[in-house]
Amino acid sequence: MSYKEVYQNWQANPEAFWMEAAEAIDWDSAPSKALFDKGDDLYEWFADAKVNTCWNAVDRHVEAGRGEQTAIIYDSPITHTKREISYVELRNRVASLAGALRAKGVEKGDRVIIYMPMIPEALEAMLACARLGAIHSVVFGGFAANELAVRINDAKPKAIIAASCGLEPGRVVHYKPLLDGAIEQADHKPDFCVIFQREQEVAELVEGRDVNWHGFQYGVAPADCVPVEGNHPAYILYTSGTTGQPKGVVRHTAGHLVALNWTMKNLYNVDPGDVFWAASDVGWVVGHSYICYGPLIHGNTTIVFEGKPVGTPDAGTFWRVISEHKVKSFFTAPTAFRAVKREDPAGDYVQNYDLSCLKQVFLAGERADPDTIEWAQKQLNVPVIDHWWQTETGFAIAANPLGIEELPVKLGSPTVAMPGFDVQILDEGGHPMKPGELGAIAIKLPLPPGTLPTLWNAEERFRSSYLTTFPGYYETGDAGMIDEDGYVSIMARTDDVINVAGHRLSTGGMEEVLAGHPDVAECAVVGVSDALKGQMPLGFLCLNAGCDRPHAEVVKEVVALVREKIGPVAAFKLATVVDRLPKTRSGKILRATMVSIADGKDYKMPATIDDPAILDEIKLALQGLGYAHD
């Protein structure tokens, strides 16, 4: 069946489409129907079913005779450790951990915060919560104490599961003092904390509150899977909110199972038993959907990688992992490939490894510029697929569904809307726009299974954040266009569409041009305030390793390029070369923070920033251009 036929099948009868997809899941009690309309634009999927996520991700594969298959490969170039965990071993470890949590009072509906690095125990903690029907909230390991405290106050966890430390190249990140500080600051106090002691740092335990991961499991009976309602929250994942108060995205159990399982074959083109690798972190949505749940539900082997695209030890580490562990589908962020490309523009490291196992690569997390995709295609000689989704949706809104049909790639576009998503481009009044016109991207309600039904204890905020701007639609917060063939292009966050003398221009379009310059490894364009034109675009350029040309020459060339490709209307005259761009730990460029610095406005240090010192470098660069006045 072609993509078009599959999409039309969904359009013709969405409920039948998702009921058929639901047949791939093991139900304790099957759903009577797919969609439950609660009224007032609120919806739930498979709400009356009974099901358990851990059973579907672990136990059923053991019961089906595939217990000896590897479930998790742990590869840590930082600690020089590699190990494999089979499905049967994973089941035993998770059942034991769940039993110990239950013995300490954790039950269905209780919240558990998980604060861990990229080690298999992080997945085991998630699955142990799912086994009991407890609702986990993973907080990115190493998050600042005050940010962790905010999440403790919002989720009110009965327990916190943490590791003694995380590891970055050349340094140990001390998790335990951060955890202690967060609990001290928080109004809500957990009943107990479970600490996984890593050999790189053994943390001091607080008597009466902290228990040792191994010690508290000793002699405790393993727990069976607890069936939960289809609309029971599987997890809460906090995403940064504009007010500084994080938003707790809720994921319901049944829809999450059905949607993720469907994507593994239809989107990522893997069969049970194949090795799938998402080079992300369990703290982000990609880690939830495609390191932990999606691959395991579908019966794949997943990789937990504790390392970086460069520096652990070099720009060939991705290719080593793919070659060594026979990865069939690889998923990473464009920013990771840009880091590799900057260190190894000619792709010399790629030649050192046999990558014949690799059939496709997927990029997400931010816009993938055509230059990065072309570089990856040339080096790897496989389809390199940009796809677009959000923490809120949990899986791809637009993608190239390789397991159904490989559609022609249009560089700069994440291809087409996936079944479940009726994507529209609207003007400020909520009216549909013509093909090729830039506008706000919205999705007609209801959203498909697996997407957020609400925010944790914040229904009004859910409405105001997503449902009020365009009644009957979910507002994505992204701006873009759809062409005559139905291909979606994401040009910027709605906030990043700049208004230059009355012309609405996409910073993403300008970044595409800058990234096409042979010396530019990475770039960002932001709109800064201008007395005459309202806003002016300003470019930041990171150059390829080994580029020793005068910066002024490169700047002159990129200004001419934008003028040539976009036209004088872009009014692009300002650019500066910097060593690095400020980013979140997941690789998103902090454009809004850069704008605030340029415009001399107050800004809150983003909790997710990778290295706060970069902001001082950006400020100096901006002052050199006459911006960022104190």
C-alpha positions in Angstrom: 0.0 0.0 0.0 1.3 3.5 -0.9 1.7 6.3 1.6 -1.2 8.1 -0.1 -3.5 5.1 0.4 -2.5 4.7 4.0 -3.1 8.4 4.7 -6.4 8.3 2.9 -7.4 5.2 4.9 -6.8 7.1 8.1 -8.7 10.2 6.8 -11.7 8.1 5.8 -12.0 6.3 9.2 -9.5 7.4 11.9 -11.0 5.2 14.5 -10.9 2.1 12.4 -7.3 2.9 11.4 -6.2 3.2 15.1 -8.2 0.2 16.2 -6.4 -1.9 13.6 -3.0 -0.6 14.8 -4.1 -1.5 18.4 -4.3 -5.2 17.4 -0.5 -5.3 17.7 -0.6 -4.6 21.4 -1.3 -7.2 24.2 -4.4 -6.0 26.1 -5.6 -7.2 29.5 -8.9 -5.9 28.4 -9.3 -4.7 24.8 -10.7 -1.2 24.1 -14.4 -1.0 23.1 -13.6 1.9 20.7 -10.7 4.1 19.8 -11.7 7.8 20.5 -13.4 9.2 23.6 -14.6 12.8 23.0 -14.8 14.4 26.4 -16.2 17.6 24.9 -14.7 21.1 24.9 -11.8 20.0 22.6 -10.5 17.3 25.0 -10.0 13.8 23.8 -8.7 10.4 25.0 -7.8 7.2 23.1 -8.6 3.6 24.1 -9.7 5.0 27.5 -11.7 2.0 28.6 -9.0 -0.6 27.9 -6.8 -2.3 30.5 -3.1 -2.7 29.6 0.5 -2.6 31.0 3.4 -0.9 29.2 6.1 -3.0 30.8 4.4 -6.2 29.8 4.3 -5.0 26.2 7.9 -3.8 26.2 9.5 -6.7 28.0 7.5 -9.7 29.3 5.6 -10.5 26.1 8.8 -11.0 24.1 10.1 -13.4 26.8 6.7 -15.3 26.7 6.9 -15.4 22.9 10.2 -17.3 23.2 12.5 -14.4 22.3 14.0 -13.9 25.8 17.6 -14.5 24.7 17.4 -11.7 22.2 19.4 -8.6 23.3 17.1 -5.9 24.5 19.6 -3.2 25.5 23.2 -2.6 24.3 25.1 -0.3 26.7 28.1 1.4 25.1 30.0 4.0 27.1 33.2 5.3 25.4 33.6 7.5 28.5 33.9 4.6 30.9 35.2 2.1 28.2 32.3 -0.2 29.1 30.1 -2.3 26.8 27.5 -4.8 27.9 24.3 -6.5 26.5 21.1 -7.2 28.4 18.8 -9.8 27.1 15.0 -9.5 27.3 14.8 -12.2 30.0 17.5 -10.5 32.0 15.8 -7.2 31.6 12.5 -8.7 32.8 14.1 -10.1 35.9 15.9 -6.9 36.7 12.8 -4.7 36.2 10.6 -7.1 38.2 13.0 -7.0 41.1 13.3 -3.2 41.1 9.5 -2.9 40.8 9.1 -5.3 43.7 11.5 -3.3 45.9 9.7 0.0 45.0 6.3 -1.7 45.9 7.7 -2.9 49.2 8.5 0.7 50.0 5.0 1.8 49.2 5.0 2.8 45.5 1.7 2.0 44.0 -0.3 2.7 40.8 -0.8 6.4 40.3 2.2 7.5 42.5 4.7 9.7 40.9 8.4 8.8 40.8 11.1 11.2 39.6 14.1 9.6 37.8 17.3 11.6 37.7 19.9 9.5 35.9 22.6 9.5 33.2 22.7 7.3 30.1 23.0 3.9 31.7 20.7 0.9 31.3 19.4 1.4 34.9 17.7 4.6 33.7 15.5 2.5 31.4 15.0 -0.2 34.1 13.7 2.5 36.4 11.3 3.8 33.8 10.0 0.2 33.1 9.8 -0.6 36.8 7.5 2.4 37.3 5.4 1.3 34.3 5.2 -2.3 35.7 3.5 -0.9 38.9 1.4 1.7 37.1 3.4 4.4 38.8 3.8 7.6 36.8 7.5 8.5 36.1 8.9 11.9 35.4 12.5 11.7 34.0 14.5 14.9 34.7 17.6 15.3 32.6 20.6 14.1 34.8 22.6 17.1 36.0 19.8 19.6 35.8 20.3 22.4 38.3 18.9 21.9 41.8 16.4 24.7 41.6 15.0 23.3 38.3 14.7 19.9 39.9 13.0 21.4 42.9 10.3 23.0 40.7 9.6 19.6 39.2 9.5 17.9 42.6 6.9 20.5 43.7 4.8 20.0 40.6 4.9 16.2 40.4 4.9 15.5 44.1 6.8 12.2 43.8 6.6 9.5 46.4 10.2 8.5 45.5 13.2 9.7 43.5 15.5 7.3 41.7 18.9 8.9 41.0 22.5 7.9 40.2 25.5 9.1 42.3 26.9 10.9 39.3 26.9 11.4 35.5 30.0 11.5 33.3 31.0 14.1 30.7 34.3 13.9 28.8 37.0 14.7 31.3 34.7 15.4 34.3 32.3 13.9 36.8 28.9 15.6 37.2 28.0 15.2 40.9 24.3 14.3 40.9 23.8 13.6 44.6 24.6 17.2 45.9 22.2 18.5 43.2 19.5 16.1 44.4 20.0 16.9 48.1 19.9 20.7 47.3 16.7 20.2 45.2 14.9 18.3 48.0 16.0 21.0 50.5 14.6 23.7 48.3 11.4 21.9 47.5 8.2 22.2 49.6 7.3 18.6 48.8 9.5 16.0 50.2 9.8 12.4 48.7 9.3 9.5 51.1 12.6 8.0 50.0 15.3 8.1 47.4 17.0 5.2 45.6 20.6 5.8 44.7 22.5 3.9 42.1 26.1 4.1 43.1 28.5 4.4 40.2 32.1 3.3 40.7 33.3 6.7 39.5 31.8 8.4 42.5 30.1 6.8 45.5 27.7 9.3 47.1 26.9 9.7 50.8 23.4 8.5 51.6 21.1 10.4 53.9 20.1 8.0 56.7 16.4 7.3 56.9 15.7 8.7 53.4 18.2 7.2 50.9 18.5 3.6 50.0 21.1 1.8 47.9 19.8 0.5 44.5 21.1 -3.0 45.0 20.7 -3.2 48.8 17.0 -2.3 48.9 16.2 -5.0 46.3 17.8 -7.8 48.4 15.3 -10.5 49.5 12.2 -8.7 48.0 9.7 -10.6 45.9 9.6 -9.5 42.2 6.5 -7.6 41.1 4.0 -8.7 38.4 2.7 -6.2 35.9 -0.3 -4.1 37.1 -2.9 -3.5 34.4 -4.0 0.2 34.1 -6.7 2.0 32.3 -6.0 3.1 28.8 -6.1 6.8 29.9 -3.8 6.2 32.9 -0.8 8.5 32.6 2.3 6.6 31.7 4.6 9.5 32.4 5.0 13.3 32.9 7.7 15.0 30.9 8.5 18.6 31.7 9.2 20.9 28.8 10.3 24.5 29.2 7.5 27.0 29.3 7.6 30.7 28.3 6.7 31.8 31.8 9.8 30.0 33.3 7.4 27.5 34.9 7.9 24.2 33.1 4.9 22.4 31.5 4.3 18.8 32.5 3.3 17.0 29.3 1.2 14.0 30.1 1.3 10.8 28.1 -1.6 8.3 28.4 -0.7 4.6 28.4 -2.7 3.0 25.7 -2.3 5.6 22.9 1.4 5.7 23.7 1.8 2.0 23.1 -0.3 1.9 19.9 1.3 4.9 18.3 5.0 4.1 19.1 4.6 0.5 18.0 3.1 1.6 14.7 5.9 4.0 14.0 8.7 1.5 14.4 7.9 -0.3 11.2 6.0 2.2 9.2 8.3 5.2 9.8 11.7 3.8 10.9 11.5 0.6 8.8 12.7 -1.9 11.4 11.5 -5.3 12.1 11.5 -7.1 15.5 15.1 -8.1 16.3 16.7 -5.3 14.3 19.0 -2.9 16.1 17.7 0.6 16.4 19.8 3.5 17.8 18.5 6.9 18.9 21.5 9.0 20.0 19.7 11.1 22.4 19.2 11.1 26.2 16.5 9.6 28.4 15.8 13.1 29.8 14.3 14.2 26.4 11.2 13.0 24.6 13.3 11.2 22.0 14.8 9.1 24.8 11.4 8.2 26.1 9.9 7.3 22.7 12.9 5.9 20.9 15.6 4.8 23.4 13.2 3.2 25.9 9.6 2.5 24.8 9.3 2.4 21.0 12.1 -0.1 20.3 11.3 -2.4 23.2 7.5 -2.5 22.6 8.3 -3.5 19.0 10.8 -6.1 20.0 13.9 -4.3 18.7 17.4 -4.1 20.3 18.0 -0.5 21.6 21.3 1.2 22.3 22.1 3.2 25.4 25.1 5.4 24.5 27.0 7.4 27.0 29.2 9.6 24.9 29.3 12.6 22.5 29.3 12.8 18.7 32.9 14.2 19.0 35.6 14.0 21.7 34.7 10.4 22.9 37.3 9.9 21.5 36.9 11.4 18.1 34.4 12.3 15.3 34.2 8.7 14.3 32.4 7.4 17.4 28.9 7.3 15.8 30.3 5.2 12.9 32.1 2.8 15.3 28.9 2.2 17.3 26.8 1.7 14.1 29.4 -0.7 12.7 30.1 -2.7 15.9 26.5 -3.2 17.0 25.0 -3.6 13.5 22.6 -0.7 13.7 19.9 -0.7 11.0 18.2 2.6 11.7 20.0 5.5 13.3 18.3 8.7 14.8 20.2 11.8 15.9 19.9 15.6 16.0 21.2 17.8 13.1 23.4 19.6 15.6 25.3 16.3 16.3 26.0 15.8 12.6 27.1 19.4 12.3 29.6 18.8 15.1 30.9 15.7 13.3 31.0 17.6 10.0 32.9 20.5 11.6 35.6 18.2 12.9 35.7 15.9 9.8 34.3 17.9 6.8 35.8 15.4 4.3 34.3 12.4 6.2 37.7 10.6 6.6 36.5 8.8 9.7 33.5 7.2 7.9 36.0 5.3 5.7 37.4 3.4 8.8 34.1 1.5 9.4 31.9 -1.0 7.6 28.5 0.6 7.6 26.8 -1.9 5.3 24.3 -2.7 8.2 23.0 0.9 8.1 19.9 1.3 6.0 18.6 4.8 7.0 19.3 7.8 9.1 16.7 10.1 10.8 17.2 13.7 12.0 15.0 15.6 14.4 15.1 18.1 17.3 15.5 21.2 15.2 15.4 22.1 11.5 17.9 20.1 9.4 19.5 22.4 7.0 20.0 21.0 3.4 23.8 21.3 3.7 24.0 18.9 6.6 21.6 16.4 5.0 23.6 16.5 1.7 26.9 16.0 3.6 25.4 13.0 5.5 23.9 11.5 2.3 27.3 11.8 0.6 29.2 10.2 3.5 26.8 7.4 4.4 25.1 6.7 1.1 21.7 5.9 2.7 18.5 7.9 2.9 18.9 10.7 5.4 15.4 11.7 6.6 14.5 14.9 8.4 11.4 14.5 10.4 9.5 16.9 12.6 7.8 16.4 16.0 7.6 17.8 19.4 7.8 16.8 23.1 4.0 17.3 23.1 3.3 14.9 20.2 5.7 12.1 21.3 6.3 11.0 17.7 6.6 12.4 14.2 4.0 14.9 12.9 5.7 14.9 9.4 8.1 12.4 8.1 9.1 10.2 5.2 7.5 6.8 6.1 10.2 4.5 4.8 8.4 1.4 6.0 5.4 2.2 3.9 7.0 3.9 0.9 10.2 5.9 0.4 9.0 9.3 -0.9 11.3 11.6 -2.9 13.3 13.9 -0.5 12.9 17.6 -0.8 15.8 19.2 1.0 14.7 21.5 3.8 11.3 19.6 4.2 10.5 16.8 6.7 8.3 15.5 3.9 4.6 14.9 4.6 2.1 14.6 7.4 1.8 11.2 9.1 -1.6 9.5 9.6 -3.2 11.1 12.6 -2.1 14.6 11.8 -4.2 16.9 9.7 -1.6 19.7 9.3 -2.7 23.2 8.2 -1.0 26.5 7.6 -3.1 29.4 9.0 -2.8 33.2 9.0 -3.2 35.3 12.1 -7.0 35.2 11.8 -7.0 31.4 11.6 -7.8 31.2 7.9 -6.0 28.5 5.7 -3.2 29.9 3.5 -2.3 29.0 0.0 0.4 26.5 -0.9 3.9 28.0 -0.5 2.7 30.8 1.9 4.4 31.2 5.3 2.1 31.0 8.2 1.4 29.4 11.6 1.4 25.6 11.6 -1.7 24.1 13.3 -3.1 20.6 13.5 -6.8 19.9 13.3 -8.2 18.3 16.5 -8.4 15.5 17.6 -4.7 14.8 17.8 -3.8 11.1 17.3 -3.1 8.5 20.0 0.2 9.0 21.9 0.0 12.8 21.9 -0.6 14.9 25.0 -4.2 14.9 26.2 -3.5 17.7 28.7 -0.8 19.1 31.0 -0.2 17.7 34.5 -2.6 19.4 36.9 -2.9 22.4 34.5 -5.8 22.0 32.2 -6.3 25.8 31.8 -2.7 26.2 30.9 -3.0 23.4 28.4 -5.9 25.3 26.7 -4.2 28.7 26.8 -0.9 27.2 25.5 -2.3 25.1 22.7 -6.0 25.4 22.0 -7.1 29.0 22.2 -5.2 30.8 19.3 -6.9 28.7 16.6 -10.2 27.2 17.9 -10.5 23.5 16.8 -6.8 23.3 16.3 -3.7 22.4 18.2 -1.2 25.3 17.9 2.3 23.9 17.3 4.2 27.2 17.9 6.1 26.6 14.6 5.9 28.6 11.4 6.2 27.2 7.9 4.4 26.3 4.7 3.0 23.4 2.7 3.7 23.1 -1.0 1.5 21.9 -3.9 2.6 18.2 -3.2 1.7 18.4 0.5 5.4 18.6 1.6 5.6 20.5 4.9 8.5 22.9 5.6 9.2 24.1 9.1 10.9 27.5 8.8 11.1 28.7 12.4 9.4 28.9 15.7 6.5 31.4 15.3 8.6 33.7 17.5 11.5 33.5 15.1 9.6 34.8 12.1 10.9 38.4 11.9 9.2 41.4 10.5 11.6 43.5 8.4 9.9 46.7 7.2 6.6 44.9 7.0 7.9 41.8 5.3 7.5 38.5 7.2 10.7 36.6 6.8 11.9 33.2 8.1 15.2 33.1 9.9 15.3 29.4 8.9 15.4 30.3 5.2 18.4 32.6 5.9 20.2 30.0 7.9 19.8 27.6 5.0 21.7 30.0 2.8 24.4 30.6 5.3 24.9 26.9 6.0 25.4 26.4 2.2 28.7 28.4 2.4 31.6 26.0 2.1 33.4 27.4 5.2 30.4 27.5 7.5 29.9 24.5 9.8 27.0 25.8 11.8 25.0 29.1 12.0 22.0 30.8 13.6 20.1 33.9 12.5 18.1 36.0 14.9 16.0 39.2 14.5 17.3 42.2 16.5 15.4 45.4 17.1 15.9 48.2 14.6 14.5 51.7 14.9 14.0 52.1 11.2 12.8 48.6 10.0 11.4 47.1 13.2 13.7 44.1 13.0 16.9 43.3 11.3 18.4 39.8 10.8 21.8 39.1 12.4 23.8 36.0 11.6 26.2 34.0 13.8 28.7 31.8 12.0 30.8 28.9 13.3 33.5 27.9 10.7 34.8 24.5 9.8 37.8 23.2 11.7 41.0 24.2 9.8 39.4 27.2 8.1 42.0 30.0 8.4 40.4 32.6 6.0 39.9 36.2 7.4 36.5 36.4 9.1 35.6 39.6 7.3 35.9 37.8 3.9 33.6 35.0 5.0 31.0 37.5 6.4 31.1 39.5 3.1 30.5 36.3 1.1 27.5 35.1 3.2 25.9 38.6 3.1 26.2 38.5 -0.7 24.8 34.9 -0.8 21.7 35.9 1.2 21.2 38.9 -1.1 21.5 36.6 -4.1 19.3 33.7 -2.9 16.6 35.6 -0.9 16.9 39.1 -2.2 17.5 42.6 -0.9 14.2 42.3 1.0 15.9 40.2 3.6 18.1 43.3 4.5 20.8 40.9 5.7 23.9 42.9 6.3 25.1 41.8 9.7 27.0 38.7 10.6 29.8 37.7 13.0 32.0 34.7 13.4 31.9 32.9 16.8 33.6 29.8 18.2 30.3 28.2 19.3 26.6 28.8 19.6 24.6 28.7 22.9 22.6 25.5 23.0 20.4 23.4 25.2 21.8 20.0 26.2 19.6 18.5 23.6 21.2 20.6 20.9 18.6 23.4 20.3 20.1 26.8 19.7 19.0 29.4 22.2 17.9 32.0 19.7 15.4 33.8 22.0 18.2 34.3 24.6 20.5 35.7 21.9 17.8 38.2 20.9 17.4 39.3 24.5 21.2 39.9 24.8 21.3 41.8 21.5 18.3 44.0 22.5 19.8 44.7 26.0 16.8 43.0 27.7 16.8 41.0 30.9 16.8 37.3 30.4 16.6 34.2 32.6 19.6 31.9 32.3 18.0 28.9 30.5 17.9 25.8 32.8 18.9 23.5 29.9 21.9 25.5 28.7 24.9 23.4 27.8 27.6 25.9 28.9 26.6 29.3 30.4 30.0 30.8 29.6 29.0 30.8 25.9 26.6 33.7 26.5 29.5 36.0 27.6 31.2 35.2 24.2 28.0 36.0 22.4 27.7 39.3 24.3 31.2 40.3 23.3 30.5 39.4 19.6 27.3 41.5 19.7 29.1 44.4 21.4 31.6 44.3 18.5 28.6 44.9 16.1 27.2 47.7 18.3 24.6 45.6 20.1 24.1 44.2 23.6 24.4 47.4 25.5 24.1 47.0 29.2 
